[in-house]
Amino acid sequence: LTEEEFRSKIDNGSMLEYAEYNGNFYGTPMEPVMAHLDKGEDVVLEIEVKGAMQVKSKMPEAEMIFILPPSIDTLRQRLIKRGTESLDVIEERVAKAAEEISRAPEYDHVIVNDVLEDAVDDIIKVIDAKEMTAVRCHDMIKKVLDQGDDRT
């Protein structure tokens, strides 16, 4: 999108969340997210903290999961190991991560990404648990009650 098109989407409320970073806009359009939710599908967004808080304000029922590194040093070492950025850029990213980590208590869940497979399993557990909430099971509860008592 051009900047003008993106700003228009912001102005007309068709962005679920957005942010401007280094002169560029990033965000999640509302329509595809709602299309999946309307079909009963879960939607997972990987977004930064400001965007996550925008989502939570528009959709309070959203389950917010903060993925936490085991330590700041581990995060730094992982970024260095990638070999894709200069040390200055890495230090900027680590400083930004520390700011975001301070907001983790605002989330519903915190998962430590120490062993990737364990972190993925924990995310799946959160998603599965959400499926079992009374709000999500409303139709199932109604169906059972509508069937009545078969003891006659």
C-alpha positions, 0 to 999 in steps of 0.5 A: 500500500502507499502511505496515503492508502495505509493512512486511509485504512487507519482513518476508516477503522479498517486496521486492527492494529498498526505502527509506524517504524522508521518511516514505514507503516506496518499493521494488520487489516481487520477484514481477513482477521474477522473473516477467519474468526467468523468461520470459528477459526483461531487467528494468531498474530505475531506483533509488537507490544503497541500493536498487541495493546491496540488489538486488546482494546478493540477485542478484549476477548483476545488471548495475549501471549508474551514470548519471553527470552530466557534472558537478555543475554540469550536474546543477544546471543541468538541475534548475533548467531543469526549474523544478519545485523551489525552489533549496533543494530543488535544492541538497539533491538535488545534495548527495544526488547527490554522495553517490551519485556517490561510490558509482559505483565499486561498479557494474559500468558507468558511463555519462555522460549528457551527450548523451541519445542517446549514453547510451541507446546505451551502455546498450543496448550493456551490455544486449547484451553481457550477452546474450552472456556464457557464462552466458546462452549456456549453452543455446545451447552445449549445443544445439551440443554435443548436435548432435554432429559432422555430418562422417560 
